[in-house]
Amino acid sequence: MLRDRLADYGYTGVNVAPGQDRDGDPVLLIDVRYKALDKPIASKATFGLVTAVRQQLARIGETRFPHIRHHFDEQQKIAS
């Protein structure tokens, strides 16, 4: 799902690991990695992503909240 949704924004892969939030509740730590693109990336690329991931996780019975962290290339420009 992430690959399909983020392919146009330089998506290269994802790492998922169990973790805890600040209150000690179990969560999923989702690190999404991107390559640099020549064009600036619009912020809409990640809008609503948590909701979409939560829906996919619910379908397989996963109840932990996904904490998504985006790792763009240092040289990547973001459209304002």
PAZAPA-4460 file (N, C-alpha, C; in steps of 0.05 Angstrom, whole numbers, plus 32768, in hexadecimal, padded with zeros to 4 digits):
% residues 80
    n_x    n_y    n_z   ca_x   ca_y   ca_z    c_x    c_y    c_z   seq   type   mol
   8010   7FE8   8000   8000   8000   8000   8011   8019   8000     1      M     A
   8026   801A   8011   8037   8031   8011   8046   8034   7FF7     2      L     A
   8050   801F   7FEC   805E   8020   7FD3   804D   802C   7FBD     3      R     A
   8034   8023   7FBB   8022   802E   7FA6   801C   804B   7FAB     4      D     A
   8017   8052   7FC4   800F   806E   7FCA   8026   8082   7FC8     5      R     A
   803E   8079   7FCE   8055   808C   7FD0   8069   8089   7FBA     6      L     A
   8065   8078   7FA7   8078   8073   7F91   8080   808D   7F82     7      A     A
   806C   809E   7F7E   8072   80B7   7F6F   8082   80CB   7F80     8      D     A
   8086   80C5   7F99   8094   80D8   7FAB   80B0   80CE   7FB3     9      Y     A
   80BA   80B9   7FA5   80D5   80AF   7FAA   80D7   8099   7FBE    10      G     A
   80C0   808D   7FC5   80C0   8077   7FD9   80D5   8061   7FD1    11      Y     A
   80E5   8059   7FE5   80F8   8044   7FE0   80F4   802C   7FF2    12      T     A
   80E7   8030   8008   80E2   8019   801B   80D8   8022   8036    13      G     A
   80D2   800E   8046   80C6   8013   8060   80D1   7FFF   8074    14      V     A
   80D5   8008   808D   80DC   7FF7   80A3   80C6   7FF9   80B8    15      N     A
   80BD   7FE3   80C2   80A8   7FE3   80D7   80B2   7FD4   80EF    16      V     A
   80AF   7FE1   8107   80B8   7FD4   811F   80A4   7FDA   8136    17      A     A
   80A2   7FC8   8149   8091   7FCE   8160   809F   7FE3   8171    18      P     A
   808F   7FF3   817F   809A   8007   8191   8085   800F   81A6    19      G     A
   808B   8024   81B4   8079   802F   81C8   8077   804D   81C4    20      Q     A
   805F   8058   81CA   805C   8075   81C9   8065   8081   81E4    21      D     A
   8061   809B   81E8   806B   80A8   8200   805C   809E   8219    22      R     A
   8045   8093   8215   8035   8088   822C   803B   806B   8231    23      D     A
   804C   805F   8221   8053   8043   8224   8040   8030   8216    24      G     A
   802E   803B   8205   801C   802B   81F6   802A   801F   81DE    25      D     A
   8023   8007   81D6   8030   7FFB   81BE   8027   8009   81A5    26      P     A
   803B   800D   8193   8036   801A   8179   8047   800B   8164    27      V     A
   8042   8012   814B   8053   8009   8135   8063   8021   812C    28      L     A
   807D   801F   812B   808F   8034   8120   8094   802E   8103    29      L     A
   808B   803F   80F2   808C   803B   80D5   809E   8051   80CA    30      I     A
   80B6   8048   80C0   80C9   805B   80B4   80C9   8058   8096    31      D     A
   80C0   806D   8088   80BE   806D   806B   80D5   807C   8060    32      V     A
   80E3   8070   804D   80FB   807C   8041   80F5   8084   8024    33      R     A
   8102   809A   801C   80FE   80A5   8001   8119   80AC   7FF5    34      Y     A
   811A   80AB   7FDA   8132   80B4   7FCC   812C   80D1   7FC3    35      K     A
   8141   80DF   7FBC   813E   80FB   7FB3   8132   80FC   7F97    36      A     A
   8120   810E   7F93   8114   8113   7F79   811C   812F   7F6F    37      L     A
   811B   8133   7F55   8122   814D   7F4A   810C   8161   7F50    38      D     A
   80F3   8158   7F52   80DD   816B   7F57   80D7   816C   7F75    39      K     A
   80CD   8183   7F7E   80C5   8186   7F9A   80AD   8174   7FA0    40      P     A
   80AC   816A   7FB8   8096   8158   7FC0   8081   8169   7FCF    41      I     A
   8068   8166   7FC7   8052   8174   7FD4   804C   8166   7FEF    42      A     A
   8044   8176   8002   803D   816A   801C   8026   8157   801B    43      S     A
   8015   815A   8006   7FFE   8148   8003   8006   812B   8000    44      K     A
   8020   8126   7FFB   8029   810A   7FF7   8024   80FA   8010    45      A     A
   8026   8106   8027   8022   80F7   8040   8008   80FC   804E    46      T     A
   7FF8   810E   8043   7FDE   8115   804F   7FCB   80FD   8050    47      F     A
   7FC1   80F7   8068   7FAF   80E1   806B   7FBB   80C5   806C    48      G     A
   7FD5   80C4   806C   7FE3   80AB   806B   7FDE   809A   8084    49      L     A
   7FDE   80A6   809B   7FDA   8097   80B4   7FBE   808A   80B4    50      V     A
   7FAA   8098   80AA   7F8F   808C   80A9   7F8F   8074   8096    51      T     A
   7F9B   8077   807F   7F9C   8060   806C   7FAB   8048   8077    52      A     A
   7FC1   804D   8085   7FD1   8037   8091   7FC0   802A   80A7    53      V     A
   7FB3   803A   80B7   7FA3   802F   80CD   7F8D   801D   80C2    54      R     A
   7F81   8025   80AC   7F6B   8015   80A0   7F76   7FFA   8096    55      Q     A
   7F8E   7FFB   808A   7F9A   7FE2   8081   7FA1   7FD0   8098    56      Q     A
   7FAC   7FDC   80AD   7FB3   7FCC   80C5   7F9B   7FC0   80D2    57      L     A
   7F85   7FCF   80D3   7F6C   7FC4   80E0   7F62   7FAC   80D1    58      A     A
   7F66   7FAC   80B6   7F5C   7F95   80A6   7F6A   7F7B   80AE    59      R     A
   7F82   7F7D   80B9   7F91   7F65   80C0   7F91   7F61   80DF    60      I     A
   7F81   7F71   80ED   7F7E   7F6E   810A   7F92   7F7C   811A    61      G     A
   7FA3   7F8D   810E   7FB8   7F9C   811D   7FAB   7FB5   812A    62      E     A
   7FAF   7FB8   8144   7FA3   7FCE   8152   7FB7   7FE3   815B    63      T     A
   7FD1   7FDE   8158   7FE4   7FF2   8160   7FE3   800A   814D    64      R     A
   7FE7   8022   8159   7FE7   803A   8149   8000   803D   8139    65      F     A
   7FFF   8044   811F   8017   8047   810F   8023   8063   8112    66      P     A
   803C   8064   811A   804B   807D   811B   805C   807E   8103    67      H     A
   8055   808E   80EF   8063   808F   80D6   8078   80A6   80D6    68      I     A
   8091   809E   80D0   80A6   80B2   80CE   80B1   80B1   80B1    69      R     A
   80B2   80C9   80A5   80BB   80CB   8089   80D8   80D4   8088    70      H     A
   80E8   80C6   8079   8104   80CB   8077   810B   80D3   805A    71      H     A
   8108   80EC   8054   810E   80F6   8039   812C   80FB   8037    72      F     A
   8136   80FA   801F   8152   8100   801A   8157   811D   8023    73      D     A
   816F   8122   802E   8176   813C   8038   8174   8152   8023    74      E     A
   8178   814B   800A   8177   815E   7FF4   815B   8162   7FE8    75      Q     A
   8147   8153   7FF1   812D   8154   7FE6   811F   816F   7FEC    76      Q     A
   8114   817B   7FD8   8105   8194   7FDC   80E8   818D   7FE0    77      K     A
   80DB   819C   7FF2   80BF   8199   7FF8   80B0   81B1   7FED    78      I     A
   809B   81AD   7FDE   808B   81C3   7FD3   807C   81D1   7FEA    79      A     A
   807B   81EC   7FE8   806E   81FB   7FFD   8051   81FF   7FF6    80      S     A
***
